[in-house]
Amino acid sequence: MKPHSRTTTRNILALGLVAGLALVTGCTKSESDNSAPTQSSSAGDDAGKQVAESGGGKTCAIGDYGADKLDLKNATVGFSQSEKEANPFRIAETASIKAEAQKRGIKLLTANAQSQFSKQISDVQDLIAKGAKLLVIAPLNSDGWEPVLRSAQAKKIPIITIDRQINAAPCKDYVSFIGSDFVAQGRRAADQLIEATGGKGEIAILLGAAGNNVTTERTKGFEDRVKAKAPGLKIVFKQTGEFTREKGQSVTEQLIQSKPGIKAIYAENDEMGLGAVNALKGAGKKPGAVKIVTIDGTRNAVQGIADGWISAVIESNPRFGPLAFATLDSFTQGKPVGEDIVIQDSQYTEANAKADVNKAY
């Protein structure tokens, strides 16, 4: 199965995000299967609003997919989360899915793979066995989904993936992908780093986890932009921080030792960027001595801008609940939905960080 290529000319959906997502402490615990939606958290009044613009992209209808029409309100939906609930992105994502299911009165089964791909495959198989008629999956990896896809096809179960793609055929193996334009995020991060550095100096990349399209595309967008716009910036260090704060810190500690003249760091998510901040503090660096640009939009990272440690944060919005269930609702009624639904992300800089920190998650 070939990867599904995504472009920004396809369905662009802007999420209204002026209201923050209220998160409760319980969301940080591991997920377990639930027979009914819980009171985990709810989106603000504007957090679920969607402004859709026709992008002229390919669509998928239930007849094309080979499934049967059903009433979403009476169906059981399974949600598979990929990673441990230590990352604010995952906390907000899960909370948004639960809140929207509760709002709509939909029975929701959830599972958390705890950052283990083999567990995620068995989790989804278990959700199917427990009666899920539709699936929303936040994939850990892009490859290796064939067992799940075969099981879902055999029972005509529609699948929507969020925030990461799987390497499979849309409207055949799965219905739609909903997420950000990760190549564009990389380009925007490069623009911010070019501005912060003046376009000259040695820079490092803290790569995300291997094996998924987010890392590949955020790297491509960044490197292509730097090459085109700032040949004076030299990428002298690239190493995975696995999207975690601890690994981001340890890798940056190595970076400081091996490349003491490093001028800037591009971290492919906020958690790694915050780990880099911890490493710089430990090395006695002053705020802003090494420029840092990250991607996600967590509150701690935005506060890092206000505190002078981070130059910019490109948002990657995790509040997929309203859009995911709206897509499932339309699809199950027989209406065509986009195969590739791209959400519009904002960004935080020194100009708006202090004023907008409460909008971050």
N, C-alpha and C positions, 0 to 999 in steps of 0.2 A: 504494500500500500504506500502510495506516495504522499509526502506531506502536502497539506493544503496551504497554498500561498495566500497571504493576506495583503490587501492594500487599503490605504486610507480613502480611496474613492468609493469604497463599498459603504455599507450602511453605517453612518456615523450617528451615534446616539449620545446626546449630552445629558448627563445626569445632573439634576439640581442638587447642589451639595452645600447650600448655605447653612443648613442645620447640621450639627455634628451628630454622631452616633453615640447614644448613651450606652456605655458598656458596664456590665456588672462583674464583680470579682469572680463569680462562678464560671464565667466564660474562659478563664485561664486554665480550667481543669480539663483533663482528657475527655474526649467525646465518648459517649456510649449510645447504643441504640435507644431510641425513644419511641414509645407507642403513640405519643401525641406531642404537639409543639409545647415548648416550655416558655417561661417568662424571662428568658435570658436577657434580652435587651430589645430596644425598639429604635427604629430610625426616627429622626425628627420629621416634622410635618412636610418639609421640602426635600428630605433626603431621597425619597423614592420617585420624585417627579422625573419624567423623561420627555425630552424634546427630540423627536425623530425627524431626520432629514433623509429624503430619498437619495440613496447613493447609487442606484442603478445596478446593484450587485445581484448575484445569483440567490434564488430563494428555494425553500424546501417546503413542500406541502405533505400532509399526512399520507395521501395516496401514493406520492412518489417514494416515500420512505417505506411503505408497506405495512404501516401500523393501522390500528382501528381507532375511530373517533371515541372519545370518552369524556366524561364530565370530570374536570379537574378537581372540583370540590369533593367528589366522592372517591377520588383515587388516592392511593398511597404513593408518596414521593420519597425516594431514597437520596440522601446527600452524603457523598464521600469526600471528606476533608483529607488533604494529603500530609500535612505537617503538624508537628507538636504545637500546642497553643501557647508558645512562648513568644512568637512573633506577633506584634500588634496587627499586622496585615491579616493574619489568619484568624485572630480573635474577632476583628471587625467583620471579616467575610462570613464566618460561621454565624455570628450574631445577626447579621443582615438576612441570611437565609432563614434562620429560625423565626425572626421577627415577622418576615413577610408570610411565611407559612401560617403562623399564628393569626396574623391579621386576616388572612383569607379562610381560616378555619380548615386548613388542609392537614391531614395526618402526615407527619414527617418522621422518617427513620434516619438516623445519622450514625456515622462511623468516622473514626479518626485513625489514619494509618500510622501515626506517630513517626513520620518520615521514613517508613519502610515500604518500599514498592511492592514487595511480595505480599505484605499485609494489606496494602490497598487493593490489590487484585482479589484477595480472598474476602476482604470487606465488601466489595461490590457484589461478588458472587453471593455472599450471605444476605445482602440487601434484597437481591432478586429472589432468593429462596424464601425470604420472609414476606414476600408479597408486594414489593415495590413495582408499580406499573409505569413509573417514569423515573429517570435518574438525572441528577445534577452532580457532576464530577469536577472537582478541582484536582487535576492530575499532578502527581509528583514528577513523573517522567513522561516524555512524549512517545516513546516506543514501548512495545511489550504489552499492548492492550488486546491482542487478538483473542485470548480466552474469554474476556468480558464481552467483547463485541459479538462473538459467536453465541454466547448465552443470551444476550439481549436480543439478537436477531431472531433466535429460535422462539422467543416469547413476544416478539414484536414490541419491545420496550424502547421508547424514544429516549435518547441520551442528549443532554446538553453539557458541554464542557465550559468551565469558566476559568479565567485568568491564565491558563496555559492550554496550548493546543495538544492534541494527540495526532500522531502521524497515521492518519486514516482518511477515508473518503467521506466528505460531507454529504448528507442526504442519502447515504447508503449505510455507513458504519455508525454515524452519529448525525444528529439533526443540525445543530448550530454550535459555533464557538462564540463566546461573549468575552471580550477582553480589550485591553489597550493595544495601541500600535507601538510595539516594543522597539522597532527600528527607529521610529520617530522619537521615542523617549531617549534613546541613545544619542540621536542627533542633537536634541535639545540640551541634554547634559553636556555634550561637547561644546555647544555654543556658550553655555554658562562658564565652563572651565576655561575656554579661550578668553572670555571677558575677564575672568578673575586673575589670569596669569599674564595677560597681555600677549598671549600667543607664543610665548617662548619658555623653554625650560624642560627639564626632565619630569615626566609624569608616570604614575603607576595606575594599573587597573586591578581592582579587587573583583574578580570574576564571580558570578553566581555559581550555583551548583551545576555540574555537568549533566547532560542528558535531557535537557528540556529546551524548548524554543525561546523562552524568555532570555536565558543567558546568551544564546547564540545571536539573537536579534538585537539585544541591547549592546552587545559588543560590536556587532557589524555597524550599527548606526553611529556609534561613537567613533570608531576607528575611521570609517569612511569620511565623516565630517572633519575630523582632525587632519586627515591627509589632504582634503580639498581646501580647507580654510586656514589651517595653521601649521604649515610644514616646519615651523620653528619649535613646535612641541614634539618632543621625542618620548615615545612610550618605551621605557627601559625596564619595566617590571610588570608581569602579569601572573597572577596566581589566584586560585579559587579560595574564597572565604566561605563557600558553601551556604551563602545567604544567612549566616549566623553571626551574632555579635562576638562571641568568644573566638571563633576562627578568624574573623576580621581583625580582632585585636592582635592575635598571635602572628598573623601574616604581616601586619603592619609593623610589629616589633622587629620581625626579620628584615623588613624593608628598610627601616631606619638604620639598621646595622650595615646592610649591604649597599644601600644607596643614600648616604647621609645628605647628599645635595638635592634630594627629591623636592620638587616644587609644588606638586599637586597630586591628589588622589581622586580617581573616579571609582566610586563604590556602586556596584550594580543593585544594591538595595540599602535602605536606611540602617538596618541592623549592622551590616558590615561597616558602614560609615561611622556609626556610633562606636563600634569597636576600635576603629582607627583613631577616633578622638581620644578614647581611653589610652591607647598606646602612645599618642603624642603627649598627652598630659604626663604619663609615666616617664617619658623621656625628657621632661622639663621644657617642652616647646610651649610657646605662647600662642594664644588664639590667633588664627589667621596666618601663622608662620608657614604652614603647609595648607594650601587651599584644598577644600574637599567639596565635591558635588556628589549627591546621592539620588536615588530614585525610590519613591514610595509615598511619602507625605505623612509619616507618623508624627505625633505631637512632639515626641522627644527630639526628633531630627529638626523639626521646624523651630523648636526652642533653641537648638544648637546654632541656628542662624542668628537668632536674637542675641545669643551669648558670644557670637564671634568665631565659633569653631568651624562652622559649615558655611560655604558660600551660597549654595542654592540646593533646593530639593525639587525634583521633577515628580509630580504626583502620579501615582498609579492607584486608581480608586478601587477599594475592595468591596464596596457596598452593592453587591450583585443581586441581592434578594429581589427587589421590585422588578428589575428587568428580566431576571431569570424566570420568575413565575408568570410575568406578562407574556413572555415568549412561549412558555409551555401552554398557557391558557389559549393563546391564539392558535397554536399548532394543533392542540387537541380538538379545537372547534372546526378544524379543516381549513383555516386561513394560512396562506403562505408566510413563512418567516425567513429572515435573512440567514444564509448559511454562515455568514461571517459578520458579526455585529461588533463594531469598534466603538468604544466609549471615548469621550473627550475628557482629557485630564488637564488640570491646571498646573501651576508651579508656584513655589515660594522662593523669594529672594529677600535681601536686606530691606527692600522697599515695602514689602507687605507682611513679613514674618510676624512681627509683634502684633499687628492688627488682626491677622488671620490665624493665629496659633490655635484658637478654639475651634476652627473649622477642621483642623487636622484630626486624625483618629488615634 
